[in-house]
């Protein structure tokens, strides 16, 4: 019989309080509806100035027995209270749903998509912020608003969105209301491609095995529906010009100098880990542009020869998630 490890009482309840207040961990599941327990409100700089002005007016009016001044002070205080209520109502009831996490290369921007639904009430000037990225918009009544957060992707690997802050200063910028949500949403950051990388290794078939490749070198197998990310060289532009729609050419055979193997072991020993990953990334992109099938072999991962958007994604993902070297 095993005994459960005891946890300090203070640490347990304090951690739960912090999680509930600040959402430091990705514990939310889709969708999240903002209720009063999640919404915080504090005066803005303009609000604090308004409060100080009302306090000075009220004290002065009481000191000099100015009935009109007292009435104006209470009128402005009522305006502040009404603004607070509208700020709260602008956030309360919004449904936040994570949609997708994108892909990017190191040094670029990684897109995350979220959806806001305000129910039967229109929401004005809702601001989203996460990991240094911001986006804002108005949520129409009875409809959803999709917002994109472009997060800076500094390093390769899995990049999480982090805590998202929804805020608003509507209607008079006297109060700022905000709420936190934290979804387990993560995208993939590919290694940055090497600039000026050497040509692709020799292909496995065909007389011109070192050519950069042309689609016409292979046999046309047919057309398929165009998918986002397909190389422009393989688009059936004649069909597009005729107004027949967007299609992508598919080829049989070697094509573009034949299949190529991108092997970690074949790279110069003078290259460090990140330099090797950058070169392999550049070669993957070059093989895709040339419509050449390629195989990828790195320690722990081996992908057979193929081509297409899914194969490119699998190869770049393997490079992105390659374990980092431990630095002393």
Secondary structure in CASP SS format (residue, H / E / C, confidence):
PFRMAT SS
TARGET T0000
AUTHOR 0000-0000-0000
METHOD secondary structure of the structure
MODEL  1
X C 1.00
X C 1.00
X C 1.00
X C 1.00
X C 1.00
X C 1.00
X C 1.00
X C 1.00
X H 1.00
X H 1.00
X H 1.00
X H 1.00
X H 1.00
X H 1.00
X H 1.00
X H 1.00
X H 1.00
X H 1.00
X H 1.00
X H 1.00
X H 1.00
X H 1.00
X C 1.00
X C 1.00
X C 1.00
X C 1.00
X C 1.00
X E 1.00
X C 1.00
X C 1.00
X C 1.00
X E 1.00
X E 1.00
X C 1.00
X C 1.00
X C 1.00
X C 1.00
X C 1.00
X C 1.00
X E 1.00
X E 1.00
X E 1.00
X E 1.00
X C 1.00
X H 1.00
X H 1.00
X H 1.00
X H 1.00
X H 1.00
X H 1.00
X H 1.00
X H 1.00
X H 1.00
X H 1.00
X H 1.00
X H 1.00
X H 1.00
X H 1.00
X H 1.00
X H 1.00
X H 1.00
X H 1.00
X H 1.00
X H 1.00
X C 1.00
X C 1.00
X H 1.00
X H 1.00
X H 1.00
X H 1.00
X H 1.00
X H 1.00
X H 1.00
X H 1.00
X H 1.00
X H 1.00
X H 1.00
X H 1.00
X H 1.00
X H 1.00
X H 1.00
X H 1.00
X H 1.00
X H 1.00
X H 1.00
X H 1.00
X H 1.00
X H 1.00
X H 1.00
X H 1.00
X H 1.00
X C 1.00
X C 1.00
X C 1.00
X E 1.00
X E 1.00
X E 1.00
X E 1.00
X E 1.00
X E 1.00
X E 1.00
X C 1.00
X E 1.00
X E 1.00
X E 1.00
X C 1.00
X C 1.00
X C 1.00
X E 1.00
X E 1.00
X E 1.00
X E 1.00
X E 1.00
X E 1.00
X E 1.00
X E 1.00
X E 1.00
X C 1.00
X C 1.00
X C 1.00
X C 1.00
X C 1.00
X E 1.00
X E 1.00
X E 1.00
X E 1.00
X E 1.00
X E 1.00
X E 1.00
X E 1.00
X C 1.00
X C 1.00
X E 1.00
X E 1.00
X E 1.00
X E 1.00
X E 1.00
X E 1.00
X E 1.00
X C 1.00
X C 1.00
X C 1.00
X C 1.00
X E 1.00
X E 1.00
X E 1.00
X E 1.00
X E 1.00
X E 1.00
X E 1.00
X E 1.00
X E 1.00
X C 1.00
X C 1.00
X C 1.00
X C 1.00
X E 1.00
X E 1.00
X E 1.00
X E 1.00
X C 1.00
X C 1.00
X E 1.00
X E 1.00
X E 1.00
X E 1.00
X E 1.00
X E 1.00
X C 1.00
X C 1.00
X C 1.00
X C 1.00
X C 1.00
X C 1.00
X E 1.00
X E 1.00
X E 1.00
X E 1.00
X E 1.00
X E 1.00
X E 1.00
X E 1.00
X E 1.00
X C 1.00
X C 1.00
X E 1.00
X E 1.00
X E 1.00
X E 1.00
X E 1.00
X C 1.00
X C 1.00
X C 1.00
X C 1.00
X C 1.00
X C 1.00
X C 1.00
X C 1.00
X C 1.00
X C 1.00
X C 1.00
X C 1.00
X C 1.00
X C 1.00
X C 1.00
X C 1.00
X C 1.00
X C 1.00
X C 1.00
X C 1.00
X C 1.00
X C 1.00
X C 1.00
X C 1.00
X H 1.00
X H 1.00
X H 1.00
X C 1.00
X E 1.00
X E 1.00
X E 1.00
X E 1.00
X E 1.00
X E 1.00
X E 1.00
X C 1.00
X C 1.00
X C 1.00
X C 1.00
X C 1.00
X C 1.00
X H 1.00
X H 1.00
X H 1.00
X E 1.00
X C 1.00
X H 1.00
X H 1.00
X H 1.00
X H 1.00
X H 1.00
X C 1.00
X C 1.00
X C 1.00
X C 1.00
X C 1.00
X E 1.00
X E 1.00
X E 1.00
X E 1.00
X E 1.00
X E 1.00
X C 1.00
X C 1.00
X C 1.00
X C 1.00
X C 1.00
X C 1.00
X C 1.00
X E 1.00
X E 1.00
X E 1.00
X E 1.00
X H 1.00
X H 1.00
X H 1.00
X C 1.00
X C 1.00
X C 1.00
X C 1.00
X C 1.00
X C 1.00
X H 1.00
X H 1.00
X H 1.00
X H 1.00
X H 1.00
X H 1.00
X H 1.00
X H 1.00
X H 1.00
X H 1.00
X H 1.00
X H 1.00
X H 1.00
X H 1.00
X H 1.00
X H 1.00
X H 1.00
X C 1.00
X C 1.00
X C 1.00
X C 1.00
X E 1.00
X E 1.00
X E 1.00
X E 1.00
X E 1.00
X C 1.00
X C 1.00
X E 1.00
X E 1.00
X E 1.00
X E 1.00
X E 1.00
X E 1.00
X C 1.00
X C 1.00
X H 1.00
X H 1.00
X H 1.00
X H 1.00
X H 1.00
X H 1.00
X H 1.00
X H 1.00
X H 1.00
X H 1.00
X H 1.00
X H 1.00
X C 1.00
X C 1.00
X C 1.00
X C 1.00
X C 1.00
X C 1.00
X C 1.00
X C 1.00
END
